[in-house]
Amino acid sequence: MPALSRSDNSLLGRWWWSVDRWTLTAITTLLGFGYVMVLSASPSVAVRIGDPRDLLIVKQIIFLAGAGIEVIVVSLLPPKSVRRLALAGGLAALLLTAFTLVHGVEIKGARRWIYILGISLQPSEFLKVCFIVVNAWLLSEQRNRPGFPGTAIALALFTIIILLLKAQPDVGMMALISAIFLAQLFVNGLNLAWVTLGGVLFCAGGAGAYLVFQHVRARVHDFLHPNAAGAYQVHVALEAFGNGGLLGTGPGEGRIKDILPDAHADFVFAVVGEEFGLIVCLLVVGIFAFIVLRGLLRLLAERDFFTVLAAGGLLMSFGLEAFINMATALSLIPAKGMTLPFISYGGSSMLAIGLETGMLLALTRRRHHADP
C-alpha cells in the first residue's frame, strides 16, 4: 500500500491517499488483537459447551476476515453510496428484526436472533448502524430542502424501531439507539428545552424498564449487591483483573476463562486483564479513545452536514459499545450483554462493526468539492 503514488488515479490509489490511515491502522490493530483473544479465550468455552475445541476459533477467524474485507470495501464508497447502502440495509434489517418476533430463536427469554443458512444473525445490530446514517440523511435533507418532513419521518422510524426492540425485548439496544438519536437531534440544532425533555424521557424509560422487565431488575440488583448469586460473572471478572496485575499472567495462561461463561464474548476484557495485565488494558482503551477522538477532530473541518451527523453518530455508537462492555467487566455499570468491538466473539456484532467502521472511514475521507 505505501508504494502507491500520489499521482495514481485508480480507485485504490484515490482511496489510499484520501482515507484516514491512522484510524485504519487502529482498526487493523483491533482486528489483530481480536484474533489473539479468540485463540486464547474460545477453546475453553467451546469445550465447556460441548463443541469441538477449535470450532469457535474457526468461526471467529471467518468473522474477523469478513469484517476486515467489509471495512475496506465499504470505505471505498462515496457518501451517496453510503446513504443508499444504509437505506437498503436498514429496510432489510427492519424487516428481519420484525421477523424475529415471529420466527426468532429465543435465548434467555429474548427473541433477537434468526437462523440464516445455519448462521445465527441478530438483525438489530445492522439496523442500529443503518438507522444512524438514515437519520442523519433525513435531518440534513430537511435543512437543505425546507418543507421536507425529515424530523417527522425520523421520529416515526425511531418509534417503530423502539417498539420492535421492546417486543424482543432488547433494552440495551433500545437505550443505545435512543441516546444516539437524541445526540443527533441535539447536533441538528434541537432546542435545549427539548433536549432536556428528551433526557428526562430517557431516564423515565430506564425506570420503566426496571419496573417492566424482570431481567433488568435482576441486573440492577446484582450491581447494587455484588455478593449476590446473580453477580457471579462480574465477581469472577474482577478477580481476573486482580490476577493479571500490571503485566498479566501471559497469553493463554489465564484460568478465569475456564470458569467464566461469557469469557469469549461479553467478558473478554476480563480475559485481557488477566492474561495481558493493566498496561495492555490501558492500551486497548487508548486505541478505542483514539479512534473516537480522531474521528471527531476530522469532523471539525467537515462542511457537509450529513457527514457530520452520520459520522458523529457512528463514532458515538462505536465508543459507547466499547465503554459499556469494558465498564460492565469492571463492574462500573449494571451488566449489559454488549460485545467489545472487533475483540469479542460474535458474527452479527463483528460484521455490524465492520459495516459501521467502513462507513465511518468512507464518510471521513478527504474529498475535493467535485467529488460525489
N, C-alpha and C positions, 0 to 999 in steps of 0.2 A: 504493500500500500504506500509507504513513504516514498517509493520510487516514482510515483505518478507526478507528472509535470504539471505546473500551474496552467500551462497552455493546452493541456489535454481537455478537449471539449466533449469527450464521451460522457455518457450518463454516469459511469462510475467515477470518472475524473471530476466532474462537476460536483458529485456527491461528496467525494473525499475532501475537497477544498472548501466546502460550504458547511459540512456537518460539524457539530461541536465535538472535536476529537477528545477533549478532556472528559466530557461526560460519557462518550462512547468507551473510553478506556476504563472508567469507573464501573460502568455496566458490565464490561467484559471481565473485570476483576471479580465482581459479584457472581457472575456465571461460573467462573473457575472455582471460586470458593464453595459455591453450591455443589459442584462436582466432588470436591474434597469431603464435604459434610455428608453427602449421600453415601459415599464409601464408608464413612465412619459410623453413621447412625442407623442406616437402613437394615443391615444384616441381622442385628439383634431383634429388631421389630418384626422382620419377616419370619424369623424362626419362632418368635413368640406367638404369632397369629397362625402358624401352620403353613406358611408359604415357603417355596424354595428359597434358600439363603440369598441368592443373587437376583431374585425376581424384581424387587423394588429398585435395586441398582440399575438394572437394565431399563426398566420403565422410566426412571428419572433421567437417565442419560438421554433417552429419546426425547423426553420433555424439554430438557436443557438445550439439546440440539435444535429442536423445533422453535423454542423461544429465541435462540440466538439468530436463526435464519429469519424469523419473524421481525426481529429488531432491525436487521439490515434491510429487508425487503420493504417494510412499511416506511422506514426512514428515507427511502428513495422517492417517496410520493410528494407531489406538490400539495399545498394546503387545500386546493379544490378537491383533489382526490381523497385527501384525508376526510373531508366533510362527507363525501359520497360514501366512503367506506364506513364511516360512523353511522350514517343514515341506514344503509343496507344492513350492516351488522347489528345495529340497535333494534331494527324491526324484527330480524330473525331471533335475536336474544330475548326480546319481549315476548314473542310467541312461544318460544321454548320455555321461558320462565312460567308462563301461564300453563303450559303443558305439564309442568312438574306437579301442578295441583291435581291433575287427573291421573297421570301415569308415572308420577315421580317415584323414586326409590326413597323409602322412609328410613332415615338413620337418626337414632337418638330422638325420635319424636318429631323430626322435621322432614319435609319433602322439598329438598333443594336440588336434587340430582336426578338426572335421567341417564339411561344407558344408550349409547350410540355406537354401533359396531363393537360392542363388548367393552367400551370405554366409558367410565363414569364421568359425566360432564355437569358442571354447575353453571347454568346459563347466566345467572345474576352477576357473576364475575365479569363477563363480557358486556352485559347490559350496563353496568356501572361505568365502564370505560367509554362506551359509545354515547351514553347519556350526557356525560361531561362535555363531549365535543358537540353533540347536537344542541344542547342547551346553550353553549357559547355561540353557536351559529344563530339560533333563534333570537338571542338577546342582541347580538351585534347587528343582525338584519333589521331589527326594529329601529336601531339607531340610523342605519343607512337608508331605510325606506319608511318614513313617517306614515303611520296608518297601518303598518303591518303588525298584527297582534302577537308578536313574538313572546312577550312575557306571559300572556294568557295561555298560549299553546304550551309553553314550558311548564307553567303551573299545572295544567291539565295532565300533561305527560308525567310530571313528578308525582301527582296524586295517584295515577294508575299504577306506577311502579311501587309506590309505598304500600298500596292496598294488596298488590301481589305478594310483596315481601312479608307483609303482616300475615297473610294467609299461609305462608310456608311453615312456620314463621322463621324469619331471619332478622332478629333485632339489631345485630351488629351491622349488617349491610344497610339496614334502614337508617341507622344513626350516621354511618359514613356518608351515604348519598345525601342525606339531609344537610349535614354540615357543609359538604362541598357545594350543594345547591345554594344554600344561604350565603356562602362566601362569594360565589359568582354573582349573585344578585347585589351584594354589597359593592363589589368592584364595578358593577354595571351602573352604580350611582343610586342605589336604593336609599331612600331617606333613613336617617339614623333611627328615627322613631320606629319605622317598620323593621329595621334590623333588630332593635331591642325587643320588639314584639315577637319576632322570629326566634330570638334567643330564649325568650320566656316559653314559647310554644315547644321549643326543642327540649327544654328542661321538663316541661309538663309531660311531653311524650316519654321521656325517660322514667318519670314517676309512674306514668300509666303502664309502661312495660313492666315495671316492678310489680304492680298490682295485678296485671292480667296474666303474665307468663310466669309459670312456676319455676322454670329453669333460670330465669333472670333473678328471681328472689333467692334461689339457691346459691347462685354465683356471688351475689352481693353479700349474702350471709357468710359464705366461705371466706370472702375477702375481709370482712369485719371480724371473723373468728378464725384465724389461720390454723388453729389446732383442731378444727372440725374435720370429720372424716372426709367430707367432700373436697377439702383443700389439699388432698394428698399430692396431686401433681405439682402444685405450686410449692408445697413444702419440700418435695424432693428436688425441684428445680433450684431452690435457694441453697439446698445442700450441695448441689453440683457446683454452683459458683464458689462456695466455700472451699470445696475440694480443689478447685482449679487454682486458686490463689492468683499470683501475679503472672506466672509463666505457663500454667496448666500442667496436666499430667502427661501430655504428649498425644499426638494423633492416634486414635484408636484405643487409647489406654484408659479411657473413662469407664466407670462402672454404672453410672446412673442410667445410661441409655438401655441397660439390660432390664431395668425395672420401671422406667418411665414410659407409659403407654403411647404418648404422642411425641416421643423423643425425636422423630424424624420430621415432624410437621409443626404443630403449634408451639412446641417447646424445644425446637432445635437450637435456639440461642443458649439454652442451659447446657447443651452438649458442647457448644462452642466455648462457653465459660469454663467448663471442667477440663476439656482437653487442650485448649489453647490459652486460657488464662485471661486476666484483666486487660493486658496490653492489646491482644488481638480483638477482644470485645470492643475496646475503645476505637480500634482501627476500623472495625465494621461500622460502628456508629458514625465515625467520621466520614466514611465513604457515602453512607446514606445522606448525611447532612450536606456533604459536598455536592451531590447531585441536585438536591433541592435548592441550595443557595446559589449554585452556579446557574441553574435554570432561571431563577428569579432575577439574577443580575443581568442575564441576557435579555430578559423581557423589559428591562428598564429602557432599553434603546429601541424597543419594538413600537412601530406606529400603527400596525394593523390591530384593531381592537378585538377581532375574532381570535387572533393568535394569542393575545394577552389573556383573554378569558379561558380559552381552551387549554393552553399550555399551563396556565396558573392552576386550573382545576386538576389537571393530570399530575402536576407536581404535588399538590395538596394530597391527592389520593395516595400517591406513592409514599410520601413522607408519613402520612397518618397510619398507613398499613404497617410500615416498619416500626413506628413508635408503639402502636398498640401491641404488636407481637412481642417486642422486647420488654415493654412495660409490664405485660402480663407475666412473662417469665420471671421478672424481678419483683413481682407482687406489688407493683405500684398502682395498679388498677385492677378491678374485678376481671376474672378470666374471660377471655373472648376468643373464640376459635378463628383466628386470623393468621395467615401464613406470613413468614418473613420473605419479602420479595427476592426471588432467584435462589434462595438458600433452603427454604422449607420444601419438603416433598409435596407434590400435588400437580396433576396435569392441568386442571382448569385454571388454577391460580397462576401457574407458571406461564401458560400460553396467554392469559389475560394480561399479565405483567409485561410479557414480550410485546403485545399489541400496544399497551399503554406507553412504554418507553420508546417504541418505534414511532408512534405518533408524536411523542414529545420531541424526539430528535428531528422528525420531519418538519414540525412547526417552528423549531428554533434554528433551523439552518439559515445562514446568511444568504439573502437573495437581493438581486438588483430589482429596481422598481418594475422592470419589464417582465420579470419572471412571474409565472402563474401562482 
